[in-house]
Amino acid sequence: MKLKPPGRLNAHDYPRIMALWQAAGLHIRPKGRDSREAFERQIASGILTVIGIETEQGDVIGVVLVTHDSRKGLINRLAVHPDWRRQGLAKKLISIAEDLLHEQGIDVTAVLIEPENTASLKLFQATGYYEWPGMHYLSKRRSSDS
């Protein structure tokens, strides 16, 4: 099966992105930050770019969300469909995300990885990311869906 060149996705692609995230086993918060309304708001803000890889039939088989705060970029929600893993698609998405951030003047790119996600940890380490000793990730959430 052939693939389309990676490209930007938008709010209309939300159902296909959610289907991929579910197939890939991501922890989804459909009533909070992963709701359609939140997704549309994030894209409309102009700080979220969604990059996807699709089959010629229109199935989204890889996706990454790219944001920044004007100082540091963040790669988020990287997912590749289980049937398409180990073909370099995740590394390709990381590279495209980094290039996009560099074009926007961002020189530092970060990623947050849950402790049990050793596959993602190894992937990002293999692409040049490293852990900062002594760093802690803290968050404050308005609700459990946030």
BATOR-850450 format. One line per field, with one value per atom (N, C-alpha, C): atom name; residue number from 1; x, z negated, y negated; residue in three letters. Coordinates in Angstrom, 2 decimals. Each point is the difference from the previous one (the first is absolute). Layout:
<mitors>
atom = c(CA,...)
nr = c(NUM,...)
px = c(X,...)
pz = c(Z,...)
py = c(Y,...)
rest = c(ALA,...)
</mitors>
This chain:
<mitors>
atom = c(N,CA,C,N,CA,C,N,CA,C,N,CA,C,N,CA,C,N,CA,C,N,CA,C,N,CA,C,N,CA,C,N,CA,C,N,CA,C,N,CA,C,N,CA,C,N,CA,C,N,CA,C,N,CA,C,N,CA,C,N,CA,C,N,CA,C,N,CA,C,N,CA,C,N,CA,C,N,CA,C,N,CA,C,N,CA,C,N,CA,C,N,CA,C,N,CA,C,N,CA,C,N,CA,C,N,CA,C,N,CA,C,N,CA,C,N,CA,C,N,CA,C,N,CA,C,N,CA,C,N,CA,C,N,CA,C,N,CA,C,N,CA,C,N,CA,C,N,CA,C,N,CA,C,N,CA,C,N,CA,C,N,CA,C,N,CA,C,N,CA,C,N,CA,C,N,CA,C,N,CA,C,N,CA,C,N,CA,C,N,CA,C,N,CA,C,N,CA,C,N,CA,C,N,CA,C,N,CA,C,N,CA,C,N,CA,C,N,CA,C,N,CA,C,N,CA,C,N,CA,C,N,CA,C,N,CA,C,N,CA,C,N,CA,C,N,CA,C,N,CA,C,N,CA,C,N,CA,C,N,CA,C,N,CA,C,N,CA,C,N,CA,C,N,CA,C,N,CA,C,N,CA,C,N,CA,C,N,CA,C,N,CA,C,N,CA,C,N,CA,C,N,CA,C,N,CA,C,N,CA,C,N,CA,C,N,CA,C,N,CA,C,N,CA,C,N,CA,C,N,CA,C,N,CA,C,N,CA,C,N,CA,C,N,CA,C,N,CA,C,N,CA,C,N,CA,C,N,CA,C,N,CA,C,N,CA,C,N,CA,C,N,CA,C,N,CA,C,N,CA,C,N,CA,C,N,CA,C,N,CA,C,N,CA,C,N,CA,C,N,CA,C,N,CA,C,N,CA,C,N,CA,C,N,CA,C,N,CA,C,N,CA,C,N,CA,C,N,CA,C,N,CA,C,N,CA,C,N,CA,C,N,CA,C,N,CA,C,N,CA,C,N,CA,C,N,CA,C,N,CA,C,N,CA,C,N,CA,C,N,CA,C,N,CA,C,N,CA,C,N,CA,C,N,CA,C,N,CA,C,N,CA,C,N,CA,C,N,CA,C,N,CA,C,N,CA,C,N,CA,C)
nr = c(1,1,1,2,2,2,3,3,3,4,4,4,5,5,5,6,6,6,7,7,7,8,8,8,9,9,9,10,10,10,11,11,11,12,12,12,13,13,13,14,14,14,15,15,15,16,16,16,17,17,17,18,18,18,19,19,19,20,20,20,21,21,21,22,22,22,23,23,23,24,24,24,25,25,25,26,26,26,27,27,27,28,28,28,29,29,29,30,30,30,31,31,31,32,32,32,33,33,33,34,34,34,35,35,35,36,36,36,37,37,37,38,38,38,39,39,39,40,40,40,41,41,41,42,42,42,43,43,43,44,44,44,45,45,45,46,46,46,47,47,47,48,48,48,49,49,49,50,50,50,51,51,51,52,52,52,53,53,53,54,54,54,55,55,55,56,56,56,57,57,57,58,58,58,59,59,59,60,60,60,61,61,61,62,62,62,63,63,63,64,64,64,65,65,65,66,66,66,67,67,67,68,68,68,69,69,69,70,70,70,71,71,71,72,72,72,73,73,73,74,74,74,75,75,75,76,76,76,77,77,77,78,78,78,79,79,79,80,80,80,81,81,81,82,82,82,83,83,83,84,84,84,85,85,85,86,86,86,87,87,87,88,88,88,89,89,89,90,90,90,91,91,91,92,92,92,93,93,93,94,94,94,95,95,95,96,96,96,97,97,97,98,98,98,99,99,99,100,100,100,101,101,101,102,102,102,103,103,103,104,104,104,105,105,105,106,106,106,107,107,107,108,108,108,109,109,109,110,110,110,111,111,111,112,112,112,113,113,113,114,114,114,115,115,115,116,116,116,117,117,117,118,118,118,119,119,119,120,120,120,121,121,121,122,122,122,123,123,123,124,124,124,125,125,125,126,126,126,127,127,127,128,128,128,129,129,129,130,130,130,131,131,131,132,132,132,133,133,133,134,134,134,135,135,135,136,136,136,137,137,137,138,138,138,139,139,139,140,140,140,141,141,141,142,142,142,143,143,143,144,144,144,145,145,145,146,146,146)
px = c(0.85,-0.85,0.89,-0.33,0.80,-0.47,0.94,-0.27,0.07,-0.83,0.09,1.18,0.57,1.06,-0.57,0.79,-0.49,-0.47,-1.05,-0.52,-0.81,-0.45,-0.78,-1.43,-0.49,-1.39,-0.72,-1.33,-0.76,-1.15,-0.86,-1.10,-0.94,-0.13,-0.85,0.53,1.28,0.62,-0.14,-0.67,-0.12,-0.45,-1.07,-0.41,1.08,0.72,1.06,1.18,0.30,1.09,-0.38,-1.24,-0.46,0.04,-0.40,0.04,1.43,0.95,1.40,0.46,-0.29,0.43,-0.56,-1.25,-0.59,0.72,0.24,0.69,1.42,0.63,1.38,0.09,-1.14,-0.01,0.31,-0.16,0.25,-1.08,0.37,-0.98,-0.72,-1.28,-0.77,-0.97,-0.13,-0.94,-1.06,-0.99,-0.98,-0.95,-0.07,-0.87,0.80,1.31,0.87,0.83,1.32,0.91,0.03,-0.55,-0.06,-1.39,-0.89,-1.34,0.10,-1.01,-0.01,0.06,-0.74,-0.03,1.40,0.66,1.35,0.97,-0.11,0.88,-0.19,-1.25,-0.28,0.55,-0.17,0.49,1.53,0.66,1.46,0.52,-0.63,0.44,-0.28,-1.17,-0.36,0.92,0.61,0.89,1.25,0.34,1.19,1.29,-0.03,1.24,0.11,-1.06,0.03,0.05,0.96,0.07,-0.11,-0.85,-0.20,0.60,0.97,0.63,-0.45,-0.42,-0.47,0.60,-0.02,0.36,-1.24,-0.40,-1.21,0.31,-0.84,0.06,-0.69,0.19,-0.68,-1.51,-0.46,-1.43,-0.56,0.88,-0.45,0.03,0.57,0.13,1.19,-0.19,1.10,0.71,1.28,0.76,1.13,0.22,1.01,-0.37,0.24,-0.34,0.90,0.24,0.71,-0.57,-0.13,-0.41,1.24,0.11,1.17,-0.46,0.54,-0.33,1.28,-0.13,1.13,-0.52,0.84,-0.36,0.85,0.59,0.90,1.44,0.22,1.36,0.38,-0.98,0.26,-1.12,0.38,-0.98,-0.35,-1.18,-0.45,-0.58,0.52,-0.55,-0.95,-1.23,-1.03,-0.85,-0.54,-0.97,0.51,1.28,0.57,-0.59,-0.55,-0.59,0.15,0.29,0.02,-0.87,-0.84,-0.88,0.84,-0.42,0.78,0.39,-0.85,0.30,1.12,0.36,0.97,1.27,0.14,1.17,1.25,1.15,1.32,0.32,-0.53,0.29,0.59,0.34,0.62,-0.97,-1.30,-0.99,0.07,0.19,0.09,1.22,1.13,1.20,-0.23,-0.72,-0.30,-0.87,-1.01,-0.86,0.78,0.91,0.84,0.84,0.61,0.84,-0.80,-1.20,-0.85,-0.39,-0.34,-0.37,1.17,1.20,1.18,0.27,-0.11,0.21,-1.01,-1.25,-1.03,0.34,0.40,0.36,1.22,1.00,1.19,-0.39,-0.92,-0.47,-0.70,-0.56,-0.70,0.94,1.29,0.99,0.17,-0.47,0.08,1.20,0.93,1.21,0.00,-0.96,-0.09,-1.31,0.08,-1.18,-0.04,-1.17,-0.15,-1.16,-0.01,-1.06,-0.22,-1.24,-0.33,-0.43,0.60,-0.29,-0.39,-1.12,-0.46,0.99,0.21,1.04,-0.11,-1.22,-0.17,0.19,0.15,0.11,1.46,0.58,1.43,0.29,-0.97,0.22,0.21,-0.81,0.17,1.30,0.33,1.26,1.18,0.04,1.08,0.01,-1.19,-0.10,0.61,-0.41,0.50,1.49,0.45,1.43,0.78,-0.54,0.67,0.06,-0.88,0.01,0.69,0.75,0.83,-0.53,-1.13,-0.55,0.62,0.15,0.56,-0.73,0.05,-0.66,0.90,-0.63,0.70,-0.05,1.14,0.00,-0.58,-0.79,-0.53,-1.21,-0.48,-1.17,-1.26,-1.02,-1.29,-1.07,-0.96,-1.14,-1.14,-0.50,-1.11,-1.13,-1.24,-1.13,-1.11,-0.85,-1.18,-1.18,-0.99,-1.11,-1.32,-0.83,-1.32,-0.92,0.21,-0.81,0.81,-0.53,0.71,0.00,-0.88,-0.04,0.93,0.58,0.87,1.31)
pz = c(0.00,0.00,0.00,0.84,0.11,-0.98,-0.32,-0.94,0.72,-0.46,0.46,-0.71,0.56,-0.72,-1.31,-1.07,-1.26,0.22,-0.70,0.15,-1.21,0.05,-1.10,0.02,-1.19,-0.17,-0.71,-0.01,-0.63,-0.82,-0.46,-0.88,0.67,1.32,0.72,-0.10,-0.30,-0.10,-1.40,-0.89,-1.39,-0.14,0.68,-0.18,0.41,1.06,0.45,-0.96,-0.58,-0.98,-1.27,-0.46,-1.19,0.23,1.17,0.31,-0.07,0.51,-0.08,-1.46,-0.77,-1.39,-0.76,0.28,-0.66,0.42,1.30,0.50,-0.56,-0.20,-0.49,-1.51,-0.69,-1.44,-0.83,0.57,-0.77,-1.05,-1.10,-1.04,0.49,0.29,0.60,-1.05,0.01,-0.88,0.87,0.48,0.96,-0.57,-1.33,-0.60,-0.42,0.19,-0.41,1.15,-0.19,0.98,1.35,0.07,1.29,0.63,-0.56,0.59,1.35,0.81,1.31,-0.18,-0.97,-0.23,-0.39,-0.89,-0.43,1.18,0.79,1.16,0.99,0.28,0.93,-0.55,-1.29,-0.63,0.06,-0.25,0.03,1.41,1.01,1.37,0.37,-0.37,0.32,-0.68,-1.11,-0.73,0.80,0.95,0.81,-0.59,-1.20,-0.59,0.12,0.48,0.18,1.48,0.37,1.36,-0.11,0.83,0.02,1.30,-0.12,1.16,0.06,1.17,0.15,1.18,-0.08,1.12,0.30,1.28,0.43,1.10,0.05,1.14,1.18,1.19,1.16,-0.12,-0.83,-0.23,-1.03,-0.63,-0.94,-1.46,-0.33,-1.41,-0.61,-1.15,-0.72,-0.77,0.32,-0.65,-0.87,0.03,-0.85,-0.23,-1.22,-0.31,-1.12,0.01,-1.08,-0.15,-1.25,-0.29,-0.35,0.55,-0.19,-0.52,-1.15,-0.58,-0.50,-0.36,-0.64,-0.81,-0.91,-0.84,0.36,1.17,0.56,-0.47,-0.96,-0.49,0.18,-0.23,0.04,0.76,0.86,0.74,-0.75,0.28,-0.64,1.06,0.02,0.84,-0.89,0.47,-0.83,0.82,-0.66,0.59,1.26,0.02,1.12,-0.01,1.13,0.09,1.41,0.07,1.27,-0.18,0.98,-0.07,-0.18,-0.87,-0.26,1.26,1.02,1.24,0.82,-0.33,0.78,-0.79,-1.17,-0.83,0.54,-0.45,0.36,1.49,0.55,1.39,0.12,-1.14,0.00,0.02,-0.11,0.08,-1.21,-1.19,-1.20,0.09,0.43,0.15,1.05,1.06,1.03,-0.57,-0.80,-0.62,-0.96,-0.77,-0.91,0.79,1.07,0.83,0.60,0.48,0.58,-1.08,-1.19,-1.12,-0.36,-0.09,-0.33,1.06,1.28,1.09,-0.08,-0.27,-0.12,-1.14,-1.13,-1.13,0.31,0.67,0.37,0.95,0.93,0.92,-0.76,-1.15,-0.82,-1.01,0.10,-0.87,-1.35,-0.13,-1.26,0.06,-0.96,-0.01,-1.03,-0.92,-1.02,0.20,0.11,0.16,-1.14,-0.59,-1.14,0.25,-0.78,0.06,-1.41,-0.35,-1.29,0.27,-0.70,0.21,-1.32,0.00,-1.20,-0.35,-1.29,-0.43,0.61,0.22,0.53,1.52,0.66,1.45,0.42,-0.22,0.30,1.49,0.83,1.46,0.44,-0.50,0.36,-0.55,-1.22,-0.59,0.87,0.41,0.86,1.35,0.57,1.28,-0.07,-1.00,-0.09,-0.37,-0.81,-0.29,1.27,0.84,1.25,0.99,-0.19,0.90,-0.62,-1.10,-0.56,-1.24,-0.50,-1.23,-1.21,-1.07,-1.22,-1.21,-1.07,-1.24,-0.78,-0.61,-0.87,-1.42,-0.59,-1.36,-0.97,-0.92,-1.04,0.39,1.24,0.43,-0.45,-0.32,-0.38,0.84,0.42,0.73,-0.99,-0.13,-0.89,0.84,-0.36,0.69,-1.00,0.35,-0.79,0.97,-0.31,0.93,-0.62,0.82,-0.46,-0.24,0.75,-0.17,0.44,-0.26,0.42,1.52,0.71,1.46,0.65,-0.77,0.54,0.48)
py = c(1.18,-1.18,-1.24,-0.95,-1.22,-1.06,-0.90,-1.08,-1.34,-0.93,-1.37,-0.65,-1.05,-0.72,-0.56,-0.04,-0.58,-1.43,-0.38,-1.35,-0.43,-1.22,-0.57,0.54,0.27,0.39,-1.15,0.04,-1.07,0.57,-0.88,0.41,1.00,-0.06,0.95,1.43,0.13,1.32,0.62,-0.71,0.45,1.46,0.45,1.40,1.00,-0.30,0.92,-0.01,-1.15,-0.09,0.76,-0.19,0.73,1.51,0.43,1.44,0.52,-0.77,0.41,0.05,-1.05,-0.02,1.21,0.35,1.16,1.28,0.16,1.19,0.10,-1.16,-0.03,0.15,-0.05,0.19,-1.23,-1.19,-1.22,-0.19,-0.61,-0.36,-1.24,0.14,-1.08,-0.57,-1.31,-0.69,-0.67,0.79,-0.53,-1.04,-0.13,-1.01,-1.23,0.04,-1.10,-0.50,0.05,-0.60,0.70,1.23,0.70,-0.06,-0.79,-0.14,-0.71,0.19,-0.67,-1.52,-0.52,-1.44,-0.50,0.71,-0.40,0.08,1.06,0.18,-1.15,-0.34,-1.10,-1.33,-0.23,-1.23,-0.07,1.14,0.05,-0.31,0.57,-0.27,-1.47,-0.50,-1.38,-1.00,0.38,-0.91,-0.35,0.85,-0.25,0.54,0.54,0.52,1.52,0.66,1.45,0.31,0.83,0.52,1.51,0.59,1.44,0.53,0.89,0.61,1.46,0.44,1.36,0.71,1.31,0.87,0.82,0.00,0.69,1.01,1.02,0.91,-0.69,0.52,-0.57,0.14,0.94,0.18,-0.98,-0.80,-1.02,0.39,1.15,0.38,-0.72,-0.62,-0.63,1.10,0.22,1.08,-0.53,-1.31,-0.62,-1.45,-0.49,-1.38,-0.51,-1.29,-0.67,-1.41,-0.44,-1.36,-0.80,-1.19,-0.85,-1.36,-0.41,-1.30,-0.66,-1.27,-0.68,-1.17,-0.47,-1.15,-1.22,0.02,-1.01,0.17,0.88,0.27,1.47,0.87,1.43,0.70,0.93,0.78,1.27,0.51,1.22,0.93,1.21,1.06,0.79,0.16,0.60,0.96,0.99,0.93,0.68,0.34,0.74,1.40,0.41,1.34,0.54,1.29,0.73,1.23,0.27,1.17,1.26,0.92,1.22,0.78,0.00,0.72,-0.66,-1.23,-0.76,-0.32,0.58,-0.29,0.68,-0.49,0.53,-0.20,-1.10,-0.35,-1.40,-0.59,-1.31,-1.16,0.27,-1.08,-0.93,0.55,-0.84,-0.92,0.54,-0.84,-1.08,0.34,-0.99,-1.12,0.36,-1.01,-0.88,0.59,-0.78,-1.00,0.46,-0.87,-1.16,0.29,-1.05,-1.00,0.50,-0.88,-0.91,0.56,-0.80,-1.05,0.39,-0.96,-1.15,0.33,-1.03,-0.96,0.53,-0.86,-0.86,0.57,-0.78,-1.14,0.28,-1.05,-1.13,0.32,-0.99,-0.66,0.29,-0.63,0.67,1.21,0.74,0.94,-0.15,0.81,1.12,-0.01,1.04,0.75,1.30,0.84,1.00,0.17,0.90,0.97,1.05,1.00,0.53,0.26,0.62,1.44,0.93,1.42,0.64,0.70,0.69,1.11,0.26,0.95,1.39,0.47,1.36,0.09,-1.14,-0.01,0.11,1.15,0.20,-0.06,0.39,-0.05,-1.45,-0.92,-1.42,-0.54,0.38,-0.46,0.41,1.26,0.49,-0.70,-0.23,-0.69,-1.39,-0.77,-1.37,-0.03,0.92,0.07,0.33,0.87,0.37,-1.16,-1.01,-1.16,-1.20,0.22,-1.05,-0.70,0.42,-0.60,0.67,-0.76,0.57,-0.56,0.77,-0.40,-0.95,-0.98,-0.92,0.56,0.33,0.52,-1.03,0.49,-0.86,-0.82,0.12,-0.76,0.74,-0.77,0.56,-0.67,0.78,-0.53,-0.16,-1.21,-0.29,-0.59,0.30,-0.62,-0.25,-0.94,-0.30,0.04,0.79,0.21,-0.44,-0.60,-0.44,1.18,1.10,1.20,1.21,1.17,1.22,0.17,-0.71,0.05,-1.02,-0.88,-1.05,0.58)
rest = c(MET,MET,MET,LYS,LYS,LYS,LEU,LEU,LEU,LYS,LYS,LYS,PRO,PRO,PRO,PRO,PRO,PRO,GLY,GLY,GLY,ARG,ARG,ARG,LEU,LEU,LEU,ASN,ASN,ASN,ALA,ALA,ALA,HIS,HIS,HIS,ASP,ASP,ASP,TYR,TYR,TYR,PRO,PRO,PRO,ARG,ARG,ARG,ILE,ILE,ILE,MET,MET,MET,ALA,ALA,ALA,LEU,LEU,LEU,TRP,TRP,TRP,GLN,GLN,GLN,ALA,ALA,ALA,ALA,ALA,ALA,GLY,GLY,GLY,LEU,LEU,LEU,HIS,HIS,HIS,ILE,ILE,ILE,ARG,ARG,ARG,PRO,PRO,PRO,LYS,LYS,LYS,GLY,GLY,GLY,ARG,ARG,ARG,ASP,ASP,ASP,SER,SER,SER,ARG,ARG,ARG,GLU,GLU,GLU,ALA,ALA,ALA,PHE,PHE,PHE,GLU,GLU,GLU,ARG,ARG,ARG,GLN,GLN,GLN,ILE,ILE,ILE,ALA,ALA,ALA,SER,SER,SER,GLY,GLY,GLY,ILE,ILE,ILE,LEU,LEU,LEU,THR,THR,THR,VAL,VAL,VAL,ILE,ILE,ILE,GLY,GLY,GLY,ILE,ILE,ILE,GLU,GLU,GLU,THR,THR,THR,GLU,GLU,GLU,GLN,GLN,GLN,GLY,GLY,GLY,ASP,ASP,ASP,VAL,VAL,VAL,ILE,ILE,ILE,GLY,GLY,GLY,VAL,VAL,VAL,VAL,VAL,VAL,LEU,LEU,LEU,VAL,VAL,VAL,THR,THR,THR,HIS,HIS,HIS,ASP,ASP,ASP,SER,SER,SER,ARG,ARG,ARG,LYS,LYS,LYS,GLY,GLY,GLY,LEU,LEU,LEU,ILE,ILE,ILE,ASN,ASN,ASN,ARG,ARG,ARG,LEU,LEU,LEU,ALA,ALA,ALA,VAL,VAL,VAL,HIS,HIS,HIS,PRO,PRO,PRO,ASP,ASP,ASP,TRP,TRP,TRP,ARG,ARG,ARG,ARG,ARG,ARG,GLN,GLN,GLN,GLY,GLY,GLY,LEU,LEU,LEU,ALA,ALA,ALA,LYS,LYS,LYS,LYS,LYS,LYS,LEU,LEU,LEU,ILE,ILE,ILE,SER,SER,SER,ILE,ILE,ILE,ALA,ALA,ALA,GLU,GLU,GLU,ASP,ASP,ASP,LEU,LEU,LEU,LEU,LEU,LEU,HIS,HIS,HIS,GLU,GLU,GLU,GLN,GLN,GLN,GLY,GLY,GLY,ILE,ILE,ILE,ASP,ASP,ASP,VAL,VAL,VAL,THR,THR,THR,ALA,ALA,ALA,VAL,VAL,VAL,LEU,LEU,LEU,ILE,ILE,ILE,GLU,GLU,GLU,PRO,PRO,PRO,GLU,GLU,GLU,ASN,ASN,ASN,THR,THR,THR,ALA,ALA,ALA,SER,SER,SER,LEU,LEU,LEU,LYS,LYS,LYS,LEU,LEU,LEU,PHE,PHE,PHE,GLN,GLN,GLN,ALA,ALA,ALA,THR,THR,THR,GLY,GLY,GLY,TYR,TYR,TYR,TYR,TYR,TYR,GLU,GLU,GLU,TRP,TRP,TRP,PRO,PRO,PRO,GLY,GLY,GLY,MET,MET,MET,HIS,HIS,HIS,TYR,TYR,TYR,LEU,LEU,LEU,SER,SER,SER,LYS,LYS,LYS,ARG,ARG,ARG,ARG,ARG,ARG,SER,SER,SER,SER,SER,SER,ASP,ASP,ASP,SER,SER,SER)
</mitors>
